[in-house]
Amino acid sequence: DKRLKGMIVKISSLDTGWAKAQDIRDALLEFKKSGKPVLALLEEEAGDNKAYYVASTADRIYLSPGVTTPLTGLMSQVFFLGGVWDKLDIQMDVEKIGEYKTFGDTIAYKEMTPAHREMLNSLLDSINNQFISGLAGARGIEPAAVSELIDQAPVSPGELEAAHLSDGTKYLQDLHEE
């Protein structure tokens, strides 16, 4: 649309999975092919890695004043129901076809098996590598610098800017004027 002069992406929070975040990011990258500027404003407090990942496609990334780093690294939570069945006097039997078929583990056991932990770590490592390389590539810095900053989290907006992972702090009105 020739009437559009650019895009402001205001991100409060992304209540979605990584696949949908990647879809949104890809759509923003497609828009950038038009040559029109994309500005991103992160409005939420620390810990929204997906929001920053989507915002990293922008030409300039700003944090709302008072917001701390959106980069805290990845984590996973797994719930196990094994102890519930004992309390209900139910004997749970789960048949496993293979060692890495772990859905039954969450129902029958109280903690991860070594194979479950290996599988989950492999998935997290894959997502983390995509996350870090995507940020580094979008911001033109080395992946090691991104990893180092994540390891220091939480960091101040100034430290994020010094690492070239943001372009400062602004209010939404300032972006409209820009």
Helices and strands as residue ranges (DSSP letters): E 7-11, H 18-32, E 38-42, H 49-55, E 60-63, H 82-87, H 103-108, H 114-139, H 143-152, H 157-162, H 172-177
